[in-house]
Amino acid sequence: MNKLDFFYLPKYISYNLISNLLTSILIFISLPIYLQIMDVNDFGFFCFVYVLLIIFKIFDFGFSATSTRYISQVYNSELWQIKSKNLIKICEVLLLFISLIVLVFFLKFNNYVVSFWINFDKFKSVDFDQSNLKIYSLILIIFSAILFFKLLSTLYRGVLYGIGEQPLFNVIRFFFELIILLSCVSIYYFFKSILLLYFNFLFFVFIETILYKLIINKKLYFFHSTSFLNGFKILYNNKYFALNIAFTSFLWLVTSNLDKVFFVNYISIDIYGAYTIITTLSILPLLLFVPIFEAAFPNLNNLYHSGKIKTFKQTINLLIKICIIFMFVCLITYQLFGEVFWNYLLKDSTNLILANEIFLNFLLGYFLLSFSYIVFTILKIKGILKIHSILTAIWTSCLF
């Protein structure tokens, strides 16, 4: 049976939404835990690396979205598995090349980033000396390996979505998010070593990525040979789609995270940690809206390109109504319990004032951004992303 049939759509949305909600809960739980157990400088650096991982998603360059779109279009057609593997192969090679460039960058500039860019608090931290800076520098070098496996995971997510294996991906993803949280917290709590924390993180990200690769090989038949040249042709034929996705993602990620990259140089690491928590928790709308339309994308793409326009429009309208309901529930919940939540999480009066002043603004901004993602999904399906790219560029310039 075709796993991209409309029949499977509710199941895919449910799995994707539940997985993202559970993952969001883990994020909401983990940041306060790290805040409580970590040294002030370790936590600030931890937040900085977390932001870097988000921003460096731009190096996906639209490969994952292109894989989802292309594979869902050719799904069950003649030689679709070979075509899919060719596309995956070229994307893997390019991501490896990009990660090596990041490695070279941090090998050369890690000392500058750690010693001069991040505003560490050398008075609040116990026994802060040059050895701490060397550990942070080493973590930035390890970061390139973590980035590579994270980019591969994103690519493989796009592939698994394209072949209708969203439930399997989301189950595995949540399992590893939980294991990573528990193991990293335990390691830091008992050993007080942020370096061991990141080695542990790298290990589990590596295992997770390998597992995705094995599943894809099984679904696409491992014995099929791949052609680097044919994969390049497929990517070249989809270049405008991939470039528009990359450009739009670049604007989104930079606009929503560039402040954290600069603030780490201008504000104390203590306030920076609180600011990162506040702005991270405010992305809840994206964690609700994006998984719904991300899960629906392969099915909607298949409906649209199969000529089932009426069903396509009805599905879009239903999903938008669900998103609006989520928005009102979130806003009402925050009005009722927001102040209590911040008082529990942030003890420092300065951080409490910061949370009360900026969180709601960020939350409303991300809701507006989430609705624009719905438009983005529709344009992505139709393959006309130029309009969205232009509007995003205008929106970004206004924010700056």
C-alpha positions in Angstrom: 0.0 0.0 0.0 1.2 3.5 -0.8 2.4 5.1 2.4 1.8 8.6 1.0 -2.0 8.0 0.6 -4.3 10.5 2.3 -5.4 7.7 4.6 -2.1 7.9 6.5 -2.0 11.7 7.0 -3.7 11.8 10.5 -1.3 9.2 11.7 1.7 11.1 10.4 0.6 14.4 11.9 -0.2 12.7 15.2 3.2 11.1 15.5 5.0 14.2 14.4 3.1 16.5 16.7 3.4 14.2 19.7 7.1 13.7 19.1 7.7 17.4 18.8 5.6 18.1 21.9 7.5 15.5 23.9 10.8 16.8 22.6 9.8 20.3 23.4 9.0 19.2 27.0 12.4 17.7 27.2 14.0 21.0 26.1 11.8 22.9 28.6 12.9 20.5 31.3 16.6 20.2 30.4 17.5 23.9 30.3 16.3 24.6 33.9 18.1 21.4 35.0 21.3 22.5 33.4 20.9 25.9 34.8 20.6 24.5 38.3 23.6 22.0 38.1 26.0 23.8 35.9 28.7 26.3 36.7 27.6 29.8 35.4 30.3 29.8 32.7 29.7 26.2 31.6 26.0 27.0 31.3 26.6 30.1 29.3 29.0 28.3 26.9 26.5 25.4 26.7 23.8 27.9 25.6 26.2 29.4 23.1 26.9 26.0 21.5 23.2 25.2 21.5 22.6 28.5 19.5 25.5 27.6 17.1 23.9 24.2 16.3 20.6 26.0 15.5 22.2 28.6 13.3 24.5 26.2 11.5 21.4 24.3 10.3 21.7 26.8 7.4 24.4 24.4 6.0 21.7 21.9 5.2 21.2 24.2 2.1 17.7 22.8 1.5 19.0 19.3 0.9 16.5 17.7 3.4 13.5 19.6 2.0 14.6 18.8 -1.6 14.9 15.1 -0.6 11.4 15.1 0.9 9.8 16.8 -2.1 11.7 14.8 -4.8 11.3 11.4 -3.2 7.6 11.9 -2.5 7.1 12.9 -6.1 8.9 9.9 -7.6 7.7 7.5 -4.9 6.6 4.1 -6.3 7.5 5.2 -9.8 10.0 3.3 -12.0 13.5 3.1 -10.4 12.4 5.5 -7.6 14.7 3.8 -5.1 17.8 4.1 -7.2 17.0 7.8 -8.0 16.5 8.5 -4.3 19.8 6.8 -3.3 21.6 8.9 -6.0 20.2 12.1 -4.5 21.1 11.0 -1.0 24.7 10.2 -2.0 25.5 13.6 -3.4 23.9 15.3 -0.4 26.0 13.2 2.0 29.2 14.1 0.2 28.4 17.9 0.2 27.5 17.8 3.9 30.8 16.2 4.7 32.6 18.8 2.7 30.8 21.6 4.6 31.5 20.1 8.0 35.2 19.9 7.1 35.2 23.6 6.3 33.6 24.3 9.7 36.3 22.1 11.3 39.1 24.1 9.6 37.4 27.4 10.8 37.3 26.4 14.4 40.8 24.9 14.3 42.0 28.4 13.4 39.6 30.6 15.3 38.5 28.6 18.4 40.9 30.5 20.7 39.6 33.8 19.5 35.9 32.8 20.0 36.6 31.5 23.5 39.1 34.1 24.7 37.7 37.3 23.2 34.2 36.9 21.9 32.4 35.2 24.8 32.0 37.4 27.9 32.8 34.9 30.6 32.2 35.8 34.3 35.6 35.0 35.9 34.5 36.1 39.3 31.3 34.1 39.9 32.9 30.8 38.7 35.0 28.7 41.0 38.6 28.1 40.0 38.2 29.7 36.5 41.5 29.7 34.7 43.1 29.1 31.3 42.3 25.3 31.5 38.6 26.2 31.3 39.3 28.2 28.1 41.3 25.2 26.6 38.4 22.9 27.3 35.9 25.3 25.6 38.3 25.6 22.6 38.4 21.8 22.3 34.6 21.5 22.4 34.4 24.0 19.5 36.6 21.6 17.5 34.4 18.6 18.5 31.4 20.7 17.5 32.2 20.2 13.8 31.7 16.4 14.2 28.5 17.0 16.1 27.3 19.3 13.3 28.1 16.8 10.6 25.9 14.1 12.2 23.2 16.6 13.0 23.1 17.7 9.4 23.0 14.0 8.2 20.1 13.4 10.7 18.2 16.3 9.1 18.8 14.9 5.6 17.7 11.4 6.7 14.6 12.9 8.3 13.7 14.4 4.9 14.3 11.0 3.2 12.2 9.1 5.7 9.4 11.6 5.5 9.5 11.3 1.7 9.0 7.5 1.9 6.2 7.7 4.5 8.3 6.5 7.5 7.6 9.5 9.8 6.3 7.5 12.7 9.4 5.4 12.9 11.7 8.4 12.6 9.8 10.3 15.4 9.9 7.3 17.8 13.7 6.9 17.3 14.2 10.6 17.5 12.4 11.0 20.8 14.1 7.9 22.3 17.6 9.4 21.5 16.6 12.9 22.8 15.6 11.3 26.1 18.8 9.2 26.3 20.9 12.2 25.5 19.2 14.3 28.2 19.5 11.7 30.9 23.1 10.7 30.1 24.4 14.3 29.7 22.7 15.5 32.9 24.1 12.5 34.8 27.6 12.9 33.4 27.8 16.6 34.4 26.1 16.0 37.8 28.6 13.4 38.8 31.8 14.4 37.0 31.3 18.2 36.6 32.9 18.0 33.2 31.3 19.8 30.2 33.9 18.1 27.9 32.6 14.6 28.9 29.1 15.9 28.3 29.9 16.8 24.7 31.8 13.5 24.0 28.7 11.7 25.3 26.5 13.9 23.1 28.7 13.2 20.1 28.5 9.4 20.7 24.7 9.2 20.9 24.2 11.6 17.9 26.6 9.3 15.9 24.6 6.1 16.9 21.3 7.8 16.0 22.5 8.9 12.6 23.9 5.4 11.8 20.5 3.9 12.8 18.7 6.2 10.3 21.1 5.3 7.6 20.6 1.6 8.2 16.8 2.0 8.0 17.1 4.0 4.7 19.4 1.4 3.2 16.8 -1.3 4.1 13.9 0.6 2.6 15.8 1.6 -0.6 17.5 -1.7 -1.0 21.2 -1.6 0.0 22.4 -3.6 -3.0 21.4 -1.0 -5.5 24.5 0.8 -6.8 24.6 4.6 -6.7 25.8 7.2 -9.2 27.4 10.4 -7.9 26.8 12.0 -11.4 23.1 11.0 -11.6 22.7 12.4 -8.0 24.3 15.6 -9.0 21.9 15.9 -12.0 18.9 15.4 -9.8 20.1 18.0 -7.4 20.9 20.4 -10.3 17.4 20.0 -11.7 16.0 21.0 -8.3 18.6 23.7 -7.7 16.1 26.6 -7.7 13.9 24.9 -5.1 16.9 24.0 -2.9 18.4 27.5 -3.2 15.1 29.1 -2.3 14.8 26.8 0.7 18.4 27.5 1.7 17.9 31.3 1.4 14.7 31.4 3.3 16.1 29.1 6.1 19.2 31.3 6.3 17.0 34.4 6.8 14.8 32.7 9.4 17.7 31.2 11.4 19.9 34.2 11.4 17.1 36.6 12.2 15.9 34.5 15.2 19.3 33.7 16.6 21.8 36.3 15.5 21.0 38.4 18.6 22.3 35.5 20.8 25.6 35.4 18.9 26.2 39.1 19.5 24.8 39.3 23.0 27.3 36.7 24.3 29.9 39.4 23.6 28.1 42.3 25.3 26.2 40.9 28.3 27.4 38.8 31.2 27.3 35.1 30.7 24.8 34.8 33.6 22.2 37.0 31.9 23.0 35.5 28.6 22.0 32.0 29.9 18.7 33.4 31.2 18.1 35.2 27.9 18.7 32.0 25.9 16.2 30.1 28.1 13.5 32.8 27.7 13.9 33.0 23.9 14.2 29.3 23.5 10.9 28.6 25.4 9.2 31.3 23.2 9.6 29.1 20.1 6.7 27.0 21.2 4.5 28.1 18.3 7.1 26.8 15.8 7.2 23.5 17.7 3.5 23.2 17.3 2.9 24.5 13.8 6.0 23.3 11.9 5.6 19.6 12.8 1.9 19.6 11.6 2.8 21.0 8.2 6.1 19.1 8.1 4.3 15.9 8.6 1.6 16.8 6.1 4.0 18.0 3.4 4.7 14.7 1.6 1.0 13.8 1.6 -0.1 17.3 0.5 2.7 17.3 -2.1 1.4 13.9 -3.4 -2.2 15.1 -3.4 -1.4 18.3 -5.3 0.8 16.7 -8.0 -1.8 13.9 -8.4 -4.4 16.5 -9.3 -6.6 16.0 -6.1 -6.9 19.7 -5.6 -10.2 19.6 -3.7 -8.9 17.2 -1.1 -5.7 19.3 -1.0 -7.6 22.5 -0.1 -9.8 20.8 2.4 -6.8 19.4 4.2 -5.0 22.8 4.3 -8.1 24.5 5.8 -8.5 21.8 8.5 -4.8 22.1 9.5 -5.0 25.9 9.7 -8.1 25.6 12.1 -6.1 23.2 14.3 -3.2 25.7 14.5 -5.5 28.6 15.4 -7.0 26.5 18.3 -3.4 25.8 19.5 -2.6 29.5 19.4 -5.5 30.5 21.7 -4.8 27.7 24.1 -1.2 28.7 24.5 -1.9 32.4 25.0 -4.6 31.7 27.6 -2.4 29.3 29.4 0.5 31.8 29.6 -1.8 34.6 30.8 -3.0 32.3 33.7 0.3 30.6 34.7 3.2 32.6 33.1 4.1 34.7 36.2 4.1 31.6 38.5 6.3 29.7 36.0 9.0 32.4 35.7 9.1 32.8 39.5 9.8 29.1 39.9 12.4 29.0 37.1 14.3 32.2 37.5 15.2 33.2 41.1 17.2 36.3 40.2 15.1 39.5 40.1 17.0 40.9 37.0 16.2 37.7 35.1 12.6 37.8 36.2 12.1 41.3 34.9 13.8 40.3 31.7 11.4 37.4 31.3 8.3 39.3 32.0 9.2 42.1 29.6 10.3 40.1 26.5 8.8 36.6 26.6 5.3 37.5 25.4 6.6 39.7 22.6 8.8 36.8 21.4 5.9 34.4 21.7 3.5 36.5 19.6 6.3 37.1 17.0 6.8 33.4 16.7 3.1 32.8 16.2 3.1 35.2 13.3 6.2 33.5 11.9 4.5 30.1 12.3 1.5 31.3 10.2 4.0 32.4 7.5 5.3 28.8 7.5 1.9 27.6 6.4 2.2 29.9 3.3 5.7 28.7 2.9 4.6 25.1 2.8 1.9 25.8 0.2 4.4 27.6 -2.0 7.0 24.9 -1.5 4.4 22.3 -2.8 3.7 24.4 -5.8 7.4 25.0 -6.4 7.1 28.9 -6.5 9.3 30.0 -3.6 10.5 33.2 -5.2 7.6 35.2 -3.7 8.1 33.8 -0.3 11.9 34.5 -0.5 11.3 38.1 -1.4 8.7 38.6 1.4 11.0 37.0 3.9 13.9 39.2 2.8 11.7 42.3 3.3 10.5 41.1 6.7 14.1 40.4 7.8 15.4 43.8 6.7 12.5 45.5 8.7 13.5 43.5 11.8 17.1 44.6 11.5 
